Amino acid sequence: MKKRINRNDISRREEAGIRFIALLVVGFLVVLAVNREETPTFNFSEDTTGDAHHLGKVLQKKGETILLEEQYNHYNQPLSKLWVTVNEVTEILTAEGEETTISVVRKGDMVEVWNDGVVLESHPGKTTALKLRKLP
């Protein structure tokens, strides 16, 4: 005959261990839920020009400067974060190719950036955009 295990048979230490594991699992699930970010979906070959120097997600925007998390760069360098400044000579385009202003670019947007090849070796790097195109 099988012996039935009742609550009194489980030691306090085992019970504390089970509670701790359950708490860890619940905590892990909460962290996953809170840190989940919506990543814009796009088709690289259809939505991009393919010739941009940098392509990435806008993490932050401060006035005329954006912090870009690279998804691709034309220079075969390790992907990194990059401060991109726009100025009066920067050509800013919508996904359809129409001229616009930096005000349409928001945190979370995907953008293509062209520059003159100069990236300051700070951390994160810094560059000035010659052209910036917001992706759909």
N, C-alpha and C positions, 0 to 999 in steps of 0.2 A: 504494500500500500504506500502511496505517495504521501509524504508529509506536507501538509499545507503550511505555507509560510504566512504568518500574520505580521502585522505591523510591529508587534512587540519583539519579534525575532530579529529585526534589523537594528543594528547598533546605531547609536547616535552619530558615530563617526561616519558610517556608511550613508546615513541619511543626510548629513552635512555635505558629503562628497557629491551625492546625487543633486542636491540643491545647487551646489556650486557649478556643476556642469550645466545644469538647466539654465542658470543665470548667465553663464558664458555664451550659451547658444542664443538666448534671447538678446543679449547685448550685441552679439555679432550681427544678428538680423536687423537690429535697430540701426547700427552703424551703416550697414549696407543700404538700408532704405533712406537714411538721411543724406548720405553722400552720393546717391545716384543722380547723375546729371544727364539731361537730355542732350544727346549729341546729334547735331544736324546731319541728316543723311543726304548725300549727293552722289551722283555718278561721276567719278573723276574724269573719265574720258568724254562724257557728254557735257558736264557743267563747267569744266575749266578750259582755259585756252591751251594749257599744256606747256606754255613757254614762260610762265611767271618764275621769278627768282625765288619767291617764298610763297607757300600756301599754308594757311593755318586757321586756327580758331581764335577769335578775339576773347581774351581772358579779362581784360580790363580796358577802360577808356578814360583818359584824363585830358580833356580839352581836345587838342589837335594831335594827341599821341595815343597809340593803342599798344597794348601788350599782346603779342601774338605767340601762340603755342604752335610751333611748326608741325605740320603733317608731312611736308615735303619741302626740300630746297634744291635749287638748280646747281648748287656748288658741290654736291656729293659730300657734304659735311654732316657730322652728327646732328640730329634734330635737336632744337633747343627752343628757348623762349627768346623773344626779340622785341625790343621797344621800337616801334615804327612811328616816325613823325611825318605828318603831312604839312605842306606849306602852300604858299600862293601859286607855285608852279606845278604842284602835284595834280595829275589828272585823276579824278575820282569818278568811277563809273558804277552803274547798277549792273545787275546780272544781264540785262538786256543790252548793255552797252551805251546807255544814255548817261550824259554828264549829270552829276549830282554833287552833294556836299558831304563832308564827314559826319554830319548830323544823322544820316541814315544808317550809319554803322553802329551796331549795338553789341553789348557783351553776348557771347555765344554765337555770333555770326561767323561764317567762314568767308575768308577773303584771299584774294591773290594779290601779291605785292611785287612790283618791279622796282629795283633801285639801281644805282650806278656801280654796284659791286663793293662799295665801302661799307663795312660793318665794324663799328668800334668794338674792341675786344673787352668790353666791360662784362659784368654778369648781372642781368642778361645783356646781350649785345644791343647796340643801338644803330639805327640807320634812318635815312630819310627816303621816303617813297617818291619815285618819279611818277608812278601810276599805281592806283589801288582799285581793285574791282571787287565789289561785294558779290558773293555767290548766292544762288537761290536757296 
